[in-house]
Amino acid sequence: MKSFGIYTLANDAVFDQLVALLNSIEMNVGQDIPVCVIPYNEQLDLVKQELKSRKNVILFEDWQAIQRWDNFVNQLWDNHPRASDSKLTRPGWYKGFVHRKFAAFNGDFDRFVFYDADSLAMKPIDDIYDKLNTYDLVFNDWEHAKPREKTQLNLEILENRTQLTEAELRSKIHCDSFFGSKRLLFGGEDLNILKERWIGKQEFEWIRPSSWWSSSGLFSYVSLYGDPAIFNFTLSPNTQDRTGNCANADAFVNINNVLYNQDGLKPIHRIHYMSYSSGDFVRLCQGEDVNICYRDEFLYYRFLKQPEKKPRRLKQPSIISKTNRFVQKSHKKLQRIL
């Protein structure tokens, strides 16, 4: 076992984002920290080729652990009242594999930090490592601050079921795009117990119907089990710890290609490009003028080791390209429905 490392989740569809993330980790976190890429699926030709050129990056190959999480998540959602919903009302990520990131709990690192692939690392993670001396789960997100009616966990039901206050419950609500934790915090028997409670005690009610099939909502539910000690930097008594992290929601300042929270120039752990598709980044890297916040920073890290391949000028897509893209998107949506 290795004492500390980093995980991410990727496949060839997010290849450009994976390269950018790995380069940002090497530049801003450390060159010697081992990184393990968990496969989203088996489309990994580009990923495997890239990993050959990186001495500290490996592929997660424990498919038994991945299958264990696949079975657990699918059994939970198959026993959810909305499992019989029409295909028209199912989210686009229905039956996807985002949950495979949780295989990190079965990996080789005793302590670890997970980054979503659509992120860039912006500073060292020594503070997270230190927090894991005291806490079981460490986060840096604002999921807990959502309005009461929009939290992924149903506060009304949980207040009655657990006797916890809203403030106590909010401190346990979190995202799954970036977190630090420990190996085997959640293991095989835990998953069996949670499955029994989900079905027998109808604890699926703890997650709002609007968050159905949400990996972060499910993670918040799972992390209620056993009452692990949780720390969220956005709830820290030290205001210097409280920063933004979302590319399309927060304001940052670029200093030598490292982003800082605009308010107070606070260092941020990472910038998260949520709400942008992997296709947006593919087109950006091919030189298309795509409307992505902090795209210059992304391009810097994506082509850090290949500056000659970086687009010199971004061009607007042609009408034909836009039309073909719309047709392809509509066709894929129709296929999902049928």
C-alpha positions in Angstrom: 0.0 0.0 0.0 1.1 3.6 -0.7 0.5 6.2 2.0 -0.9 9.0 -0.2 -2.0 9.6 -3.7 -4.4 11.2 -6.1 -7.3 9.7 -8.0 -9.3 10.9 -11.0 -12.0 9.3 -13.2 -11.5 9.4 -17.0 -11.8 7.8 -20.4 -10.9 8.8 -23.9 -13.9 11.2 -24.2 -12.3 13.5 -21.6 -8.7 13.0 -22.8 -8.0 16.7 -23.2 -9.3 17.4 -19.7 -7.3 14.6 -18.2 -4.1 15.8 -19.8 -4.7 19.4 -18.5 -5.5 18.1 -15.0 -2.4 15.9 -14.9 -0.2 18.8 -16.0 -1.7 21.1 -13.4 -1.1 18.5 -10.7 2.5 18.1 -11.7 2.9 21.9 -11.9 1.0 23.0 -8.8 0.7 20.1 -6.4 3.9 18.1 -6.9 5.8 16.0 -9.4 6.3 13.0 -7.1 2.7 12.4 -5.8 1.4 9.2 -7.5 -1.8 9.6 -9.5 -4.2 6.8 -10.4 -6.8 7.1 -13.2 -10.0 5.1 -12.5 -11.6 4.0 -15.8 -15.1 5.5 -16.5 -15.5 2.7 -19.1 -13.2 0.6 -21.3 -12.6 3.3 -23.9 -9.1 4.0 -22.8 -6.7 3.8 -25.8 -5.7 7.5 -25.6 -5.5 7.4 -21.8 -3.2 4.3 -21.8 -1.0 5.9 -24.4 -0.7 9.1 -22.4 0.1 7.2 -19.1 3.1 5.6 -20.8 4.8 9.0 -20.8 4.1 9.7 -17.1 6.2 8.0 -14.5 3.9 8.6 -11.6 0.5 8.0 -13.2 -1.1 4.5 -13.4 -4.4 3.0 -14.3 -6.7 1.6 -11.7 -7.2 -2.1 -12.7 -9.2 -3.6 -9.9 -12.3 -4.3 -11.9 -13.7 -6.4 -9.1 -13.9 -3.2 -6.9 -15.4 -1.3 -9.8 -18.0 -4.0 -10.3 -18.8 -3.9 -6.6 -19.7 -0.2 -6.8 -21.6 -0.8 -10.1 -23.7 -3.4 -8.5 -24.4 -1.4 -5.4 -25.4 1.8 -7.2 -27.5 0.0 -9.8 -29.3 -2.0 -7.1 -30.1 1.2 -5.2 -31.5 3.0 -8.2 -33.4 -0.1 -9.5 -35.2 0.0 -6.1 -36.0 3.7 -6.4 -39.6 4.7 -7.1 -38.5 6.7 -10.1 -36.8 3.6 -11.7 -40.0 3.1 -13.7 -40.0 6.7 -15.0 -40.4 7.2 -18.7 -37.2 7.5 -20.7 -38.3 11.0 -21.5 -37.9 12.1 -17.9 -34.7 10.3 -17.2 -31.5 12.4 -17.0 -28.9 12.0 -19.7 -26.5 10.4 -17.3 -28.9 7.6 -16.3 -27.1 4.3 -15.9 -23.8 6.1 -16.4 -20.5 5.3 -14.5 -19.7 8.5 -12.6 -20.1 6.5 -9.4 -17.0 4.5 -10.3 -14.9 7.3 -8.7 -15.9 5.7 -5.4 -13.7 2.7 -6.2 -11.0 5.0 -4.8 -12.0 3.7 -1.4 -10.8 0.3 -2.5 -7.5 1.5 -4.1 -3.9 1.3 -2.9 -3.6 4.7 -1.3 -4.1 4.8 2.5 -5.1 8.5 2.2 -6.1 10.1 -1.1 -7.5 13.2 -2.8 -9.9 12.8 -5.7 -10.3 15.3 -8.5 -12.9 15.2 -11.2 -11.2 15.2 -14.6 -12.9 18.5 -15.5 -10.8 20.3 -13.0 -7.4 22.0 -12.8 -5.3 21.7 -9.6 -4.2 25.1 -8.4 -2.2 24.5 -5.1 -0.5 21.9 -3.0 -2.8 19.6 -0.9 -0.8 19.4 2.2 -3.6 21.0 4.2 -6.0 18.2 3.1 -3.4 15.6 4.1 -3.1 17.2 7.5 -6.9 17.4 7.9 -7.1 13.6 7.4 -5.3 13.2 10.7 -8.5 14.4 12.3 -11.2 13.9 9.8 -12.4 11.0 7.6 -13.7 13.1 4.7 -12.5 16.4 3.6 -14.4 18.6 1.1 -14.2 22.1 -0.5 -17.5 22.9 -2.1 -20.7 24.9 -1.5 -23.3 22.2 -1.9 -24.4 22.7 1.7 -25.2 26.4 1.0 -28.0 25.7 -1.5 -31.5 26.9 -0.6 -33.4 24.5 1.6 -35.7 23.3 -1.3 -32.7 22.6 -3.6 -30.4 20.6 -1.4 -29.8 17.1 -2.7 -30.6 15.6 0.7 -34.2 16.1 1.8 -33.8 18.2 5.0 -37.4 17.9 6.0 -37.4 14.1 6.1 -33.9 13.9 7.6 -34.8 16.2 10.5 -37.6 13.9 11.4 -35.7 10.6 10.8 -32.4 11.5 12.5 -33.3 14.2 15.0 -30.5 16.4 13.7 -30.9 20.1 13.2 -30.8 21.7 9.8 -27.4 23.2 10.6 -26.0 19.8 11.6 -27.4 18.2 8.5 -26.0 20.9 6.2 -22.5 20.3 7.5 -22.9 16.7 6.1 -24.0 17.8 2.6 -21.3 17.9 0.0 -20.4 17.3 -3.6 -18.3 14.5 -5.1 -16.1 16.4 -7.5 -13.3 16.9 -5.1 -12.7 15.2 -1.8 -10.0 13.7 0.5 -10.5 10.5 2.4 -9.1 7.1 3.5 -8.9 3.7 2.1 -11.8 1.3 3.1 -13.8 4.1 4.8 -16.7 2.5 2.9 -16.2 -1.2 2.2 -18.1 -4.3 1.0 -20.2 -5.0 4.1 -21.1 -1.3 4.5 -22.6 -1.3 1.0 -24.7 -4.4 1.9 -26.0 -2.7 5.0 -26.8 0.5 3.1 -28.6 -1.4 0.4 -30.8 -3.2 3.0 -31.6 0.2 4.6 -32.3 1.9 1.3 -34.8 -0.8 0.4 -36.2 -2.0 3.7 -36.4 1.4 5.5 -37.1 3.4 2.3 -34.1 5.6 2.9 -34.3 6.5 -0.8 -36.6 9.2 0.6 -33.5 10.9 2.1 -32.5 12.1 -1.4 -34.8 14.5 -3.2 -36.6 13.1 -6.2 -35.1 16.0 -8.2 -31.6 14.6 -7.4 -32.5 11.1 -8.7 -29.5 9.4 -10.1 -27.1 12.0 -8.7 -23.7 10.7 -7.6 -23.1 13.6 -5.3 -26.6 13.1 -3.6 -25.8 9.4 -3.3 -22.4 10.2 -1.8 -24.0 12.5 0.8 -26.4 9.7 1.7 -23.6 7.1 2.0 -21.5 9.4 4.1 -24.3 9.7 6.7 -23.7 6.1 7.5 -21.4 5.5 10.4 -21.2 9.3 11.1 -17.7 9.9 9.7 -15.9 13.0 10.8 -16.4 15.6 8.0 -14.5 18.8 7.3 -15.5 21.3 4.6 -13.1 24.1 3.9 -16.0 26.4 2.9 -17.3 26.0 6.5 -13.9 26.6 8.1 -13.7 29.1 10.9 -10.6 30.5 9.1 -12.1 32.8 6.4 -8.9 32.4 4.3 -10.1 28.8 3.6 -13.4 29.8 2.1 -13.0 30.2 -1.6 -14.9 29.7 -4.8 -14.1 26.8 -7.2 -16.6 26.9 -10.1 -15.5 28.2 -13.5 -18.9 29.5 -14.5 -19.9 30.9 -11.1 -16.9 32.4 -9.3 -14.5 35.2 -10.0 -10.7 34.4 -10.0 -7.5 36.3 -10.6 -4.7 34.8 -12.7 -1.2 35.2 -11.3 1.4 33.3 -13.4 -1.3 30.9 -14.6 -2.4 30.0 -11.0 -5.9 31.1 -10.1 -6.8 32.8 -6.8 -10.2 33.7 -5.3 -10.8 37.3 -6.4 -12.0 38.3 -3.0 -8.9 38.5 -0.9 -6.6 36.7 -3.4 -7.1 33.5 -1.5 -5.4 30.3 -2.9 -7.9 27.8 -4.3 -7.5 24.0 -4.4 -8.9 23.7 -7.9 -11.1 25.2 -10.5 -14.0 23.0 -11.6 -15.3 23.3 -15.1 -18.7 21.9 -14.3 -21.6 22.4 -16.7 -19.3 22.2 -19.8 -19.4 19.1 -21.9 -16.3 17.1 -22.9 -17.1 18.0 -26.5 -16.7 21.7 -25.6 -13.1 21.0 -24.6 -12.4 18.9 -27.6 -13.5 21.7 -30.0 -11.6 24.3 -27.9 -8.4 22.3 -28.2 -9.0 22.0 -32.0 -9.1 25.8 -32.2 -12.8 26.5 -32.1 -14.0 29.7 -30.3 -16.0 28.0 -27.5 -17.5 30.0 -24.7 -15.8 28.5 -21.7 -14.9 30.6 -18.7 -11.2 30.6 -17.9 -10.5 28.8 -21.2 -7.0 30.4 -21.6 -6.0 28.8 -18.3 -7.3 25.5 -19.5 -5.4 25.7 -22.8 -2.2 26.7 -21.0 -2.3 23.5 -18.9 -3.6 21.3 -21.7 -0.6 22.2 -24.0 1.9 22.8 -21.2 4.1 20.0 -22.6 3.1 20.5 -26.3 3.1 24.3 -26.8 3.6 23.8 -30.5 0.1 22.1 -30.7 -1.7 24.9 -28.9 -4.2 26.8 -31.1 -2.7 30.2 -32.0 -6.1 31.7 -32.8 -9.6 30.5 -32.0 -12.1 30.5 -34.8 -15.9 30.7 -34.9 -17.5 27.5 -36.1 -19.2 27.5 -39.5 -22.9 27.3 -40.0 -22.5 23.8 -41.4 -20.6 22.7 -38.3 -23.3 24.1 -36.0 -26.0 22.5 -38.0 -24.3 19.1 -38.1 -23.6 19.3 -34.4 -27.3 20.1 -33.7 -28.4 17.1 -35.8 -26.0 14.7 -34.1 -27.1 15.9 -30.6 -30.7 15.5 -31.5 -30.1 12.0 -32.9 -28.2 10.9 -29.7 -31.1 12.2 -27.6 -33.6 10.3 -29.7 -31.6 7.1 -29.4 -31.6 7.4 -25.6 -35.4 7.8 -25.6 -35.9 4.9 -27.9 
